[in-house]
Amino acid sequence: MTDLRDLSEQTGDERVDTALRGLAVLGDVPVAAHVGVFEEVLAGLEDALASADDAQGGSR
C-alpha cells in the first residue's frame, strides 16, 4: 500500500500538488472522516482546474 504521507512525485502544478498533499492525513483520521478529506482534495483540484481554464481563456 502506498504511504500517502510520502507523495514525493509531483505534478508540476503547485495547486494540484497542494491539494493532493491533503490525502496524507487519511491514515491519521477515522474512516468516517475520509469523505470529508476527499471532498477537500476534490475542491482543491477543481479550483486548480478552474484556474487553469481561466489562465487559458477557456471555460468549463
C-alpha positions as CSV (number, residue, x, y, z in Angstrom):
1,M,0.0,0.0,0.0
2,T,1.2,3.5,-0.8
3,D,2.2,5.7,2.1
4,L,0.3,8.8,1.4
5,R,2.5,10.8,3.7
6,D,5.3,10.4,1.2
7,L,3.9,11.8,-2.0
8,S,7.3,12.8,-3.4
9,E,6.2,12.6,-7.0
10,Q,4.9,16.0,-8.0
11,T,2.7,17.0,-10.9
12,G,4.5,20.2,-11.7
13,D,1.4,22.3,-10.7
14,E,1.7,23.6,-7.2
15,R,-2.1,23.9,-6.8
16,V,-2.5,20.3,-7.7
17,D,0.4,19.2,-5.5
18,T,-1.0,21.1,-2.6
19,A,-4.5,19.6,-3.0
20,L,-3.0,16.1,-3.3
21,R,-1.0,16.5,-0.1
22,G,-4.3,16.6,1.7
23,L,-4.5,12.9,1.2
24,A,-1.6,12.4,3.6
25,V,-4.0,12.7,6.6
26,L,-6.1,9.7,5.6
27,G,-4.0,7.3,7.7
28,D,-4.4,9.5,10.8
29,V,-8.2,10.1,10.7
30,P,-11.1,7.7,11.2
31,V,-12.6,6.1,8.1
32,A,-15.8,8.1,8.8
33,A,-13.8,11.3,8.2
34,H,-12.3,10.1,4.8
35,V,-15.3,11.5,2.8
36,G,-14.5,15.0,4.2
37,V,-10.9,14.7,3.3
38,F,-11.8,13.5,-0.3
39,E,-14.2,16.5,-0.6
40,E,-11.5,18.9,0.4
41,V,-9.0,17.4,-2.0
42,L,-11.6,17.4,-4.8
43,A,-12.4,21.1,-4.1
44,G,-8.7,21.9,-4.4
45,L,-8.3,20.0,-7.6
46,E,-11.5,21.7,-9.1
47,D,-10.1,25.1,-8.1
48,A,-6.8,24.3,-9.8
49,L,-8.6,23.2,-12.9
50,A,-10.8,26.3,-13.0
51,S,-7.7,28.5,-12.6
52,A,-6.0,26.7,-15.5
53,D,-9.1,27.2,-17.6
54,D,-9.2,30.9,-16.6
55,A,-5.5,31.3,-17.4
56,Q,-6.0,29.9,-20.9
57,G,-9.2,31.9,-21.5
58,G,-11.3,28.7,-21.7
59,S,-14.5,27.7,-19.9
60,R,-15.5,24.6,-18.1
